[in-house]
Amino acid sequence: MSKKAKSISKEKEIERKLREELQTLYLELAIKKEDYKKKKKIKTKIDV
């Protein structure tokens, strides 16, 4: 493998890892948002 090919494959690997991390963060955020919505609904039901 040439140096250029190695650096490209390294870039692809880094890009893949970053994408995975981003997906994980978005997933955590979505879960927190759902929890927040559920808590908010519970609070409003209790208040009424």
mmCIF entry with sequence, helices, sheets and N, C-alpha, C, O atoms, coordinates in Angstrom:
data_MODEL
# 
_entry.id   MODEL 
# 
_entity.id                         1 
_entity.type                       polymer 
_entity.pdbx_number_of_molecules   1 
# 
_entity_poly.entity_id                      1 
_entity_poly.type                           'polypeptide(L)' 
_entity_poly.nstd_linkage                   no 
_entity_poly.nstd_monomer                   no 
_entity_poly.pdbx_seq_one_letter_code       MSKKAKSISKEKEIERKLREELQTLYLELAIKKEDYKKKKKIKTKIDV 
_entity_poly.pdbx_seq_one_letter_code_can   MSKKAKSISKEKEIERKLREELQTLYLELAIKKEDYKKKKKIKTKIDV 
_entity_poly.pdbx_strand_id                 A 
# 
loop_
_entity_poly_seq.entity_id 
_entity_poly_seq.num 
_entity_poly_seq.mon_id 
_entity_poly_seq.hetero 
1 1  MET n 
1 2  SER n 
1 3  LYS n 
1 4  LYS n 
1 5  ALA n 
1 6  LYS n 
1 7  SER n 
1 8  ILE n 
1 9  SER n 
1 10 LYS n 
1 11 GLU n 
1 12 LYS n 
1 13 GLU n 
1 14 ILE n 
1 15 GLU n 
1 16 ARG n 
1 17 LYS n 
1 18 LEU n 
1 19 ARG n 
1 20 GLU n 
1 21 GLU n 
1 22 LEU n 
1 23 GLN n 
1 24 THR n 
1 25 LEU n 
1 26 TYR n 
1 27 LEU n 
1 28 GLU n 
1 29 LEU n 
1 30 ALA n 
1 31 ILE n 
1 32 LYS n 
1 33 LYS n 
1 34 GLU n 
1 35 ASP n 
1 36 TYR n 
1 37 LYS n 
1 38 LYS n 
1 39 LYS n 
1 40 LYS n 
1 41 LYS n 
1 42 ILE n 
1 43 LYS n 
1 44 THR n 
1 45 LYS n 
1 46 ILE n 
1 47 ASP n 
1 48 VAL n 
# 
_struct_asym.id          A 
_struct_asym.entity_id   1 
# 
_struct_conf.conf_type_id            HELX_P 
_struct_conf.id                      HELX_P1 
_struct_conf.pdbx_PDB_helix_id       AA1 
_struct_conf.beg_label_comp_id       LYS 
_struct_conf.beg_label_asym_id       A 
_struct_conf.beg_label_seq_id        3 
_struct_conf.pdbx_beg_PDB_ins_code   ? 
_struct_conf.end_label_comp_id       ASP 
_struct_conf.end_label_asym_id       A 
_struct_conf.end_label_seq_id        47 
_struct_conf.pdbx_end_PDB_ins_code   ? 
_struct_conf.beg_auth_comp_id        LYS 
_struct_conf.beg_auth_asym_id        A 
_struct_conf.beg_auth_seq_id         3 
_struct_conf.end_auth_comp_id        ASP 
_struct_conf.end_auth_asym_id        A 
_struct_conf.end_auth_seq_id         47 
_struct_conf.pdbx_PDB_helix_class    1 
_struct_conf.details                 ? 
_struct_conf.pdbx_PDB_helix_length   45 
# 
_struct_conf_type.id          HELX_P 
_struct_conf_type.criteria    ? 
_struct_conf_type.reference   ? 
# 
loop_
_atom_site.group_PDB 
_atom_site.id 
_atom_site.type_symbol 
_atom_site.label_atom_id 
_atom_site.label_alt_id 
_atom_site.label_comp_id 
_atom_site.label_asym_id 
_atom_site.label_entity_id 
_atom_site.label_seq_id 
_atom_site.pdbx_PDB_ins_code 
_atom_site.Cartn_x 
_atom_site.Cartn_y 
_atom_site.Cartn_z 
_atom_site.occupancy 
_atom_site.B_iso_or_equiv 
_atom_site.pdbx_formal_charge 
_atom_site.auth_seq_id 
_atom_site.auth_comp_id 
_atom_site.auth_asym_id 
_atom_site.auth_atom_id 
_atom_site.pdbx_PDB_model_num 
ATOM 1   N N  . MET A 1 1  ? 0.834   -1.190 0.000  1.00 0.00 ? 1  MET A N  1 
ATOM 2   C CA . MET A 1 1  ? 0.000   0.000  0.000  1.00 0.00 ? 1  MET A CA 1 
ATOM 3   C C  . MET A 1 1  ? 0.878   1.252  0.000  1.00 0.00 ? 1  MET A C  1 
ATOM 4   O O  . MET A 1 1  ? 1.865   1.329  0.731  1.00 0.00 ? 1  MET A O  1 
ATOM 5   N N  . SER A 1 2  ? 0.516   2.204  -0.806 1.00 0.00 ? 2  SER A N  1 
ATOM 6   C CA . SER A 1 2  ? 1.283   3.442  -0.849 1.00 0.00 ? 2  SER A CA 1 
ATOM 7   C C  . SER A 1 2  ? 0.937   4.310  0.357  1.00 0.00 ? 2  SER A C  1 
ATOM 8   O O  . SER A 1 2  ? -0.038  4.061  1.065  1.00 0.00 ? 2  SER A O  1 
ATOM 9   N N  . LYS A 1 3  ? 1.765   5.339  0.574  1.00 0.00 ? 3  LYS A N  1 
ATOM 10  C CA . LYS A 1 3  ? 1.519   6.235  1.712  1.00 0.00 ? 3  LYS A CA 1 
ATOM 11  C C  . LYS A 1 3  ? 0.161   6.911  1.586  1.00 0.00 ? 3  LYS A C  1 
ATOM 12  O O  . LYS A 1 3  ? -0.565  7.060  2.569  1.00 0.00 ? 3  LYS A O  1 
ATOM 13  N N  . LYS A 1 4  ? -0.173  7.319  0.364  1.00 0.00 ? 4  LYS A N  1 
ATOM 14  C CA . LYS A 1 4  ? -1.445  8.014  0.137  1.00 0.00 ? 4  LYS A CA 1 
ATOM 15  C C  . LYS A 1 4  ? -2.626  7.092  0.461  1.00 0.00 ? 4  LYS A C  1 
ATOM 16  O O  . LYS A 1 4  ? -3.592  7.511  1.100  1.00 0.00 ? 4  LYS A O  1 
ATOM 17  N N  . ALA A 1 5  ? -2.538  5.863  0.025  1.00 0.00 ? 5  ALA A N  1 
ATOM 18  C CA . ALA A 1 5  ? -3.610  4.897  0.286  1.00 0.00 ? 5  ALA A CA 1 
ATOM 19  C C  . ALA A 1 5  ? -3.753  4.650  1.785  1.00 0.00 ? 5  ALA A C  1 
ATOM 20  O O  . ALA A 1 5  ? -4.865  4.518  2.295  1.00 0.00 ? 5  ALA A O  1 
ATOM 21  N N  . LYS A 1 6  ? -2.616  4.587  2.492  1.00 0.00 ? 6  LYS A N  1 
ATOM 22  C CA . LYS A 1 6  ? -2.650  4.387  3.942  1.00 0.00 ? 6  LYS A CA 1 
ATOM 23  C C  . LYS A 1 6  ? -3.319  5.563  4.630  1.00 0.00 ? 6  LYS A C  1 
ATOM 24  O O  . LYS A 1 6  ? -4.138  5.377  5.531  1.00 0.00 ? 6  LYS A O  1 
ATOM 25  N N  . SER A 1 7  ? -2.973  6.778  4.208  1.00 0.00 ? 7  SER A N  1 
ATOM 26  C CA . SER A 1 7  ? -3.558  7.958  4.853  1.00 0.00 ? 7  SER A CA 1 
ATOM 27  C C  . SER A 1 7  ? -5.056  8.053  4.564  1.00 0.00 ? 7  SER A C  1 
ATOM 28  O O  . SER A 1 7  ? -5.830  8.497  5.412  1.00 0.00 ? 7  SER A O  1 
ATOM 29  N N  . ILE A 1 8  ? -5.458  7.636  3.369  1.00 0.00 ? 8  ILE A N  1 
ATOM 30  C CA . ILE A 1 8  ? -6.886  7.648  3.022  1.00 0.00 ? 8  ILE A CA 1 
ATOM 31  C C  . ILE A 1 8  ? -7.631  6.636  3.889  1.00 0.00 ? 8  ILE A C  1 
ATOM 32  O O  . ILE A 1 8  ? -8.701  6.935  4.418  1.00 0.00 ? 8  ILE A O  1 
ATOM 33  N N  . SER A 1 9  ? -7.062  5.439  4.032  1.00 0.00 ? 9  SER A N  1 
ATOM 34  C CA . SER A 1 9  ? -7.730  4.426  4.851  1.00 0.00 ? 9  SER A CA 1 
ATOM 35  C C  . SER A 1 9  ? -7.764  4.863  6.316  1.00 0.00 ? 9  SER A C  1 
ATOM 36  O O  . SER A 1 9  ? -8.719  4.568  7.034  1.00 0.00 ? 9  SER A O  1 
ATOM 37  N N  . LYS A 1 10 ? -6.722  5.564  6.752  1.00 0.00 ? 10 LYS A N  1 
ATOM 38  C CA . LYS A 1 10 ? -6.679  6.083  8.122  1.00 0.00 ? 10 LYS A CA 1 
ATOM 39  C C  . LYS A 1 10 ? -7.779  7.135  8.302  1.00 0.00 ? 10 LYS A C  1 
ATOM 40  O O  . LYS A 1 10 ? -8.471  7.149  9.320  1.00 0.00 ? 10 LYS A O  1 
ATOM 41  N N  . GLU A 1 11 ? -7.933  8.007  7.312  1.00 0.00 ? 11 GLU A N  1 
ATOM 42  C CA . GLU A 1 11 ? -8.982  9.033  7.344  1.00 0.00 ? 11 GLU A CA 1 
ATOM 43  C C  . GLU A 1 11 ? -10.362 8.386  7.416  1.00 0.00 ? 11 GLU A C  1 
ATOM 44  O O  . GLU A 1 11 ? -11.223 8.813  8.184  1.00 0.00 ? 11 GLU A O  1 
ATOM 45  N N  . LYS A 1 12 ? -10.556 7.353  6.605  1.00 0.00 ? 12 LYS A N  1 
ATOM 46  C CA . LYS A 1 12 ? -11.849 6.646  6.587  1.00 0.00 ? 12 LYS A CA 1 
ATOM 47  C C  . LYS A 1 12 ? -12.141 6.039  7.958  1.00 0.00 ? 12 LYS A C  1 
ATOM 48  O O  . LYS A 1 12 ? -13.272 6.091  8.442  1.00 0.00 ? 12 LYS A O  1 
ATOM 49  N N  . GLU A 1 13 ? -11.110 5.465  8.578  1.00 0.00 ? 13 GLU A N  1 
ATOM 50  C CA . GLU A 1 13 ? -11.254 4.852  9.899  1.00 0.00 ? 13 GLU A CA 1 
ATOM 51  C C  . GLU A 1 13 ? -11.640 5.904  10.941 1.00 0.00 ? 13 GLU A C  1 
ATOM 52  O O  . GLU A 1 13 ? -12.540 5.680  11.751 1.00 0.00 ? 13 GLU A O  1 
ATOM 53  N N  . ILE A 1 14 ? -10.956 7.049  10.916 1.00 0.00 ? 14 ILE A N  1 
ATOM 54  C CA . ILE A 1 14 ? -11.255 8.147  11.846 1.00 0.00 ? 14 ILE A CA 1 
ATOM 55  C C  . ILE A 1 14 ? -12.677 8.644  11.615 1.00 0.00 ? 14 ILE A C  1 
ATOM 56  O O  . ILE A 1 14 ? -13.430 8.863  12.564 1.00 0.00 ? 14 ILE A O  1 
ATOM 57  N N  . GLU A 1 15 ? -13.034 8.819  10.350 1.00 0.00 ? 15 GLU A N  1 
ATOM 58  C CA . GLU A 1 15 ? -14.372 9.295  9.988  1.00 0.00 ? 15 GLU A CA 1 
ATOM 59  C C  . GLU A 1 15 ? -15.444 8.331  10.511 1.00 0.00 ? 15 GLU A C  1 
ATOM 60  O O  . GLU A 1 15 ? -16.474 8.758  11.033 1.00 0.00 ? 15 GLU A O  1 
ATOM 61  N N  . ARG A 1 16 ? -15.188 7.041  10.365 1.00 0.00 ? 16 ARG A N  1 
ATOM 62  C CA . ARG A 1 16 ? -16.134 6.019  10.822 1.00 0.00 ? 16 ARG A CA 1 
ATOM 63  C C  . ARG A 1 16 ? -16.297 6.087  12.348 1.00 0.00 ? 16 ARG A C  1 
ATOM 64  O O  . ARG A 1 16 ? -17.412 6.015  12.865 1.00 0.00 ? 16 ARG A O  1 
ATOM 65  N N  . LYS A 1 17 ? -15.174 6.224  13.056 1.00 0.00 ? 17 LYS A N  1 
ATOM 66  C CA . LYS A 1 17 ? -15.222 6.306  14.523 1.00 0.00 ? 17 LYS A CA 1 
ATOM 67  C C  . LYS A 1 17 ? -15.993 7.541  14.971 1.00 0.00 ? 17 LYS A C  1 
ATOM 68  O O  . LYS A 1 17 ? -16.808 7.468  15.890 1.00 0.00 ? 17 LYS A O  1 
ATOM 69  N N  . LEU A 1 18 ? -15.738 8.673  14.324 1.00 0.00 ? 18 LEU A N  1 
ATOM 70  C CA . LEU A 1 18 ? -16.437 9.910  14.676 1.00 0.00 ? 18 LEU A CA 1 
ATOM 71  C C  . LEU A 1 18 ? -17.930 9.783  14.422 1.00 0.00 ? 18 LEU A C  1 
ATOM 72  O O  . LEU A 1 18 ? -18.748 10.232 15.225 1.00 0.00 ? 18 LEU A O  1 
ATOM 73  N N  . ARG A 1 19 ? -18.277 9.169  13.302 1.00 0.00 ? 19 ARG A N  1 
ATOM 74  C CA . ARG A 1 19 ? -19.686 8.980  12.958 1.00 0.00 ? 19 ARG A CA 1 
ATOM 75  C C  . ARG A 1 19 ? -20.377 8.110  14.012 1.00 0.00 ? 19 ARG A C  1 
ATOM 76  O O  . ARG A 1 19 ? -21.506 8.388  14.414 1.00 0.00 ? 19 ARG A O  1 
ATOM 77  N N  . GLU A 1 20 ? -19.684 7.052  14.455 1.00 0.00 ? 20 GLU A N  1 
ATOM 78  C CA . GLU A 1 20 ? -20.236 6.176  15.496 1.00 0.00 ? 20 GLU A CA 1 
ATOM 79  C C  . GLU A 1 20 ? -20.459 6.949  16.791 1.00 0.00 ? 20 GLU A C  1 
ATOM 80  O O  . GLU A 1 20 ? -21.493 6.798  17.443 1.00 0.00 ? 20 GLU A O  1 
ATOM 81  N N  . GLU A 1 21 ? -19.467 7.791  17.166 1.00 0.00 ? 21 GLU A N  1 
ATOM 82  C CA . GLU A 1 21 ? -19.588 8.592  18.383 1.00 0.00 ? 21 GLU A CA 1 
ATOM 83  C C  . GLU A 1 21 ? -20.770 9.545  18.278 1.00 0.00 ? 21 GLU A C  1 
ATOM 84  O O  . GLU A 1 21 ? -21.528 9.716  19.233 1.00 0.00 ? 21 GLU A O  1 
ATOM 85  N N  . LEU A 1 22 ? -20.921 10.162 17.117 1.00 0.00 ? 22 LEU A N  1 
ATOM 86  C CA . LEU A 1 22 ? -22.036 11.092 16.898 1.00 0.00 ? 22 LEU A CA 1 
ATOM 87  C C  . LEU A 1 22 ? -23.374 10.380 17.026 1.00 0.00 ? 22 LEU A C  1 
ATOM 88  O O  . LEU A 1 22 ? -24.297 10.891 17.661 1.00 0.00 ? 22 LEU A O  1 
ATOM 89  N N  . GLN A 1 23 ? -23.478 9.208  16.426 1.00 0.00 ? 23 GLN A N  1 
ATOM 90  C CA . GLN A 1 23 ? -24.723 8.433  16.504 1.00 0.00 ? 23 GLN A CA 1 
ATOM 91  C C  . GLN A 1 23 ? -25.052 8.102  17.952 1.00 0.00 ? 23 GLN A C  1 
ATOM 92  O O  . GLN A 1 23 ? -26.210 8.167  18.365 1.00 0.00 ? 23 GLN A O  1 
ATOM 93  N N  . THR A 1 24 ? -24.022 7.746  18.721 1.00 0.00 ? 24 THR A N  1 
ATOM 94  C CA . THR A 1 24 ? -24.216 7.431  20.131 1.00 0.00 ? 24 THR A CA 1 
ATOM 95  C C  . THR A 1 24 ? -24.733 8.652  20.877 1.00 0.00 ? 24 THR A C  1 
ATOM 96  O O  . THR A 1 24 ? -25.653 8.547  21.688 1.00 0.00 ? 24 THR A O  1 
ATOM 97  N N  . LEU A 1 25 ? -24.135 9.821  20.600 1.00 0.00 ? 25 LEU A N  1 
ATOM 98  C CA . LEU A 1 25 ? -24.576 11.050 21.258 1.00 0.00 ? 25 LEU A CA 1 
ATOM 99  C C  . LEU A 1 25 ? -26.013 11.389 20.901 1.00 0.00 ? 25 LEU A C  1 
ATOM 100 O O  . LEU A 1 25 ? -26.805 11.758 21.768 1.00 0.00 ? 25 LEU A O  1 
ATOM 101 N N  . TYR A 1 26 ? -26.349 11.263 19.625 1.00 0.00 ? 26 TYR A N  1 
ATOM 102 C CA . TYR A 1 26 ? -27.720 11.551 19.193 1.00 0.00 ? 26 TYR A CA 1 
ATOM 103 C C  . TYR A 1 26 ? -28.710 10.601 19.857 1.00 0.00 ? 26 TYR A C  1 
ATOM 104 O O  . TYR A 1 26 ? -29.810 11.000 20.240 1.00 0.00 ? 26 TYR A O  1 
ATOM 105 N N  . LEU A 1 27 ? -28.309 9.345  19.988 1.00 0.00 ? 27 LEU A N  1 
ATOM 106 C CA . LEU A 1 27 ? -29.162 8.346  20.619 1.00 0.00 ? 27 LEU A CA 1 
ATOM 107 C C  . LEU A 1 27 ? -29.400 8.701  22.086 1.00 0.00 ? 27 LEU A C  1 
ATOM 108 O O  . LEU A 1 27 ? -30.531 8.655  22.570 1.00 0.00 ? 27 LEU A O  1 
ATOM 109 N N  . GLU A 1 28 ? -28.317 9.059  22.790 1.00 0.00 ? 28 GLU A N  1 
ATOM 110 C CA . GLU A 1 28 ? -28.437 9.453  24.197 1.00 0.00 ? 28 GLU A CA 1 
ATOM 111 C C  . GLU A 1 28 ? -29.339 10.674 24.332 1.00 0.00 ? 28 GLU A C  1 
ATOM 112 O O  . GLU A 1 28 ? -30.168 10.745 25.240 1.00 0.00 ? 28 GLU A O  1 
ATOM 113 N N  . LEU A 1 29 ? -29.176 11.624 23.435 1.00 0.00 ? 29 LEU A N  1 
ATOM 114 C CA . LEU A 1 29 ? -29.981 12.841 23.456 1.00 0.00 ? 29 LEU A CA 1 
ATOM 115 C C  . LEU A 1 29 ? -31.454 12.516 23.231 1.00 0.00 ? 29 LEU A C  1 
ATOM 116 O O  . LEU A 1 29 ? -32.327 13.059 23.909 1.00 0.00 ? 29 LEU A O  1 
ATOM 117 N N  . ALA A 1 30 ? -31.722 11.640 22.291 1.00 0.00 ? 30 ALA A N  1 
ATOM 118 C CA . ALA A 1 30 ? -33.099 11.240 21.990 1.00 0.00 ? 30 ALA A CA 1 
ATOM 119 C C  . ALA A 1 30 ? -33.731 10.556 23.199 1.00 0.00 ? 30 ALA A C  1 
ATOM 120 O O  . ALA A 1 30 ? -34.900 10.788 23.510 1.00 0.00 ? 30 ALA A O  1 
ATOM 121 N N  . ILE A 1 31 ? -32.959 9.718  23.874 1.00 0.00 ? 31 ILE A N  1 
ATOM 122 C CA . ILE A 1 31 ? -33.466 9.022  25.061 1.00 0.00 ? 31 ILE A CA 1 
ATOM 123 C C  . ILE A 1 31 ? -33.779 10.032 26.165 1.00 0.00 ? 31 ILE A C  1 
ATOM 124 O O  . ILE A 1 31 ? -34.823 9.951  26.812 1.00 0.00 ? 31 ILE A O  1 
ATOM 125 N N  . LYS A 1 32 ? -32.866 10.985 26.374 1.00 0.00 ? 32 LYS A N  1 
ATOM 126 C CA . LYS A 1 32 ? -33.089 12.013 27.397 1.00 0.00 ? 32 LYS A CA 1 
ATOM 127 C C  . LYS A 1 32 ? -34.326 12.837 27.068 1.00 0.00 ? 32 LYS A C  1 
ATOM 128 O O  . LYS A 1 32 ? -35.105 13.185 27.955 1.00 0.00 ? 32 LYS A O  1 
ATOM 129 N N  . LYS A 1 33 ? -34.498 13.144 25.796 1.00 0.00 ? 33 LYS A N  1 
ATOM 130 C CA . LYS A 1 33 ? -35.646 13.941 25.363 1.00 0.00 ? 33 LYS A CA 1 
ATOM 131 C C  . LYS A 1 33 ? -36.948 13.187 25.648 1.00 0.00 ? 33 LYS A C  1 
ATOM 132 O O  . LYS A 1 33 ? -37.921 13.775 26.121 1.00 0.00 ? 33 LYS A O  1 
ATOM 133 N N  . GLU A 1 34 ? -36.958 11.891 25.359 1.00 0.00 ? 34 GLU A N  1 
ATOM 134 C CA . GLU A 1 34 ? -38.145 11.071 25.630 1.00 0.00 ? 34 GLU A CA 1 
ATOM 135 C C  . GLU A 1 34 ? -38.439 11.030 27.130 1.00 0.00 ? 34 GLU A C  1 
ATOM 136 O O  . GLU A 1 34 ? -39.589 11.157 27.550 1.00 0.00 ? 34 GLU A O  1 
ATOM 137 N N  . ASP A 1 35 ? -37.386 10.850 27.931 1.00 0.00 ? 35 ASP A N  1 
ATOM 138 C CA . ASP A 1 35 ? -37.558 10.829 29.388 1.00 0.00 ? 35 ASP A CA 1 
ATOM 139 C C  . ASP A 1 35 ? -38.149 12.145 29.866 1.00 0.00 ? 35 ASP A C  1 
ATOM 140 O O  . ASP A 1 35 ? -39.043 12.165 30.712 1.00 0.00 ? 35 ASP A O  1 
ATOM 141 N N  . TYR A 1 36 ? -37.646 13.237 29.322 1.00 0.00 ? 36 TYR A N  1 
ATOM 142 C CA . TYR A 1 36 ? -38.119 14.568 29.695 1.00 0.00 ? 36 TYR A CA 1 
ATOM 143 C C  . TYR A 1 36 ? -39.599 14.729 29.346 1.00 0.00 ? 36 TYR A C  1 
ATOM 144 O O  . TYR A 1 36 ? -40.386 15.251 30.136 1.00 0.00 ? 36 TYR A O  1 
ATOM 145 N N  . LYS A 1 37 ? -39.959 14.271 28.147 1.00 0.00 ? 37 LYS A N  1 
ATOM 146 C CA . LYS A 1 37 ? -41.361 14.359 27.714 1.00 0.00 ? 37 LYS A CA 1 
ATOM 147 C C  . LYS A 1 37 ? -42.261 13.556 28.649 1.00 0.00 ? 37 LYS A C  1 
ATOM 148 O O  . LYS A 1 37 ? -43.338 14.016 29.029 1.00 0.00 ? 37 LYS A O  1 
ATOM 149 N N  . LYS A 1 38 ? -41.813 12.348 29.021 1.00 0.00 ? 38 LYS A N  1 
ATOM 150 C CA . LYS A 1 38 ? -42.602 11.493 29.911 1.00 0.00 ? 38 LYS A CA 1 
ATOM 151 C C  . LYS A 1 38 ? -42.781 12.160 31.270 1.00 0.00 ? 38 LYS A C  1 
ATOM 152 O O  . LYS A 1 38 ? -43.882 12.175 31.821 1.00 0.00 ? 38 LYS A O  1 
ATOM 153 N N  . LYS A 1 39 ? -41.686 12.713 31.808 1.00 0.00 ? 39 LYS A N  1 
ATOM 154 C CA . LYS A 1 39 ? -41.746 13.378 33.113 1.00 0.00 ? 39 LYS A CA 1 
ATOM 155 C C  . LYS A 1 39 ? -42.677 14.578 33.050 1.00 0.00 ? 39 LYS A C  1 
ATOM 156 O O  . LYS A 1 39 ? -43.452 14.827 33.974 1.00 0.00 ? 39 LYS A O  1 
ATOM 157 N N  . LYS A 1 40 ? -42.592 15.315 31.956 1.00 0.00 ? 40 LYS A N  1 
ATOM 158 C CA . LYS A 1 40 ? -43.416 16.508 31.778 1.00 0.00 ? 40 LYS A CA 1 
ATOM 159 C C  . LYS A 1 40 ? -44.899 16.117 31.749 1.00 0.00 ? 40 LYS A C  1 
ATOM 160 O O  . LYS A 1 40 ? -45.737 16.785 32.355 1.00 0.00 ? 40 LYS A O  1 
ATOM 161 N N  . LYS A 1 41 ? -45.211 15.030 31.040 1.00 0.00 ? 41 LYS A N  1 
ATOM 162 C CA . LYS A 1 41 ? -46.597 14.550 30.956 1.00 0.00 ? 41 LYS A CA 1 
ATOM 163 C C  . LYS A 1 41 ? -47.095 14.130 32.329 1.00 0.00 ? 41 LYS A C  1 
ATOM 164 O O  . LYS A 1 41 ? -48.225 14.438 32.709 1.00 0.00 ? 41 LYS A O  1 
ATOM 165 N N  . ILE A 1 42 ? -46.259 13.432 33.065 1.00 0.00 ? 42 ILE A N  1 
ATOM 166 C CA . ILE A 1 42 ? -46.637 12.964 34.401 1.00 0.00 ? 42 ILE A CA 1 
ATOM 167 C C  . ILE A 1 42 ? -46.916 14.164 35.308 1.00 0.00 ? 42 ILE A C  1 
ATOM 168 O O  . ILE A 1 42 ? -47.913 14.186 36.030 1.00 0.00 ? 42 ILE A O  1 
ATOM 169 N N  . LYS A 1 43 ? -46.032 15.158 35.266 1.00 0.00 ? 43 LYS A N  1 
ATOM 170 C CA . LYS A 1 43 ? -46.206 16.350 36.092 1.00 0.00 ? 43 LYS A CA 1 
ATOM 171 C C  . LYS A 1 43 ? -47.514 17.058 35.765 1.00 0.00 ? 43 LYS A C  1 
ATOM 172 O O  . LYS A 1 43 ? -48.254 17.450 36.668 1.00 0.00 ? 43 LYS A O  1 
ATOM 173 N N  . THR A 1 44 ? -47.799 17.223 34.482 1.00 0.00 ? 44 THR A N  1 
ATOM 174 C CA . THR A 1 44 ? -49.019 17.942 34.101 1.00 0.00 ? 44 THR A CA 1 
ATOM 175 C C  . THR A 1 44 ? -50.258 17.151 34.498 1.00 0.00 ? 44 THR A C  1 
ATOM 176 O O  . THR A 1 44 ? -51.270 17.748 34.863 1.00 0.00 ? 44 THR A O  1 
ATOM 177 N N  . LYS A 1 45 ? -50.205 15.836 34.436 1.00 0.00 ? 45 LYS A N  1 
ATOM 178 C CA . LYS A 1 45 ? -51.353 15.014 34.843 1.00 0.00 ? 45 LYS A CA 1 
ATOM 179 C C  . LYS A 1 45 ? -51.582 15.126 36.351 1.00 0.00 ? 45 LYS A C  1 
ATOM 180 O O  . LYS A 1 45 ? -52.724 15.195 36.805 1.00 0.00 ? 45 LYS A O  1 
ATOM 181 N N  . ILE A 1 46 ? -50.514 15.145 37.111 1.00 0.00 ? 46 ILE A N  1 
ATOM 182 C CA . ILE A 1 46 ? -50.613 15.247 38.569 1.00 0.00 ? 46 ILE A CA 1 
ATOM 183 C C  . ILE A 1 46 ? -51.139 16.635 38.954 1.00 0.00 ? 46 ILE A C  1 
ATOM 184 O O  . ILE A 1 46 ? -51.984 16.763 39.839 1.00 0.00 ? 46 ILE A O  1 
ATOM 185 N N  . ASP A 1 47 ? -50.634 17.660 38.285 1.00 0.00 ? 47 ASP A N  1 
ATOM 186 C CA . ASP A 1 47 ? -51.038 19.038 38.579 1.00 0.00 ? 47 ASP A CA 1 
ATOM 187 C C  . ASP A 1 47 ? -52.520 19.271 38.324 1.00 0.00 ? 47 ASP A C  1 
ATOM 188 O O  . ASP A 1 47 ? -53.163 20.047 39.032 1.00 0.00 ? 47 ASP A O  1 
ATOM 189 N N  . VAL A 1 48 ? -53.054 18.608 37.324 1.00 0.00 ? 48 VAL A N  1 
ATOM 190 C CA . VAL A 1 48 ? -54.453 18.860 36.932 1.00 0.00 ? 48 VAL A CA 1 
ATOM 191 C C  . VAL A 1 48 ? -55.432 18.189 37.862 1.00 0.00 ? 48 VAL A C  1 
ATOM 192 O O  . VAL A 1 48 ? -56.643 18.303 37.670 1.00 0.00 ? 48 VAL A O  1 
# 
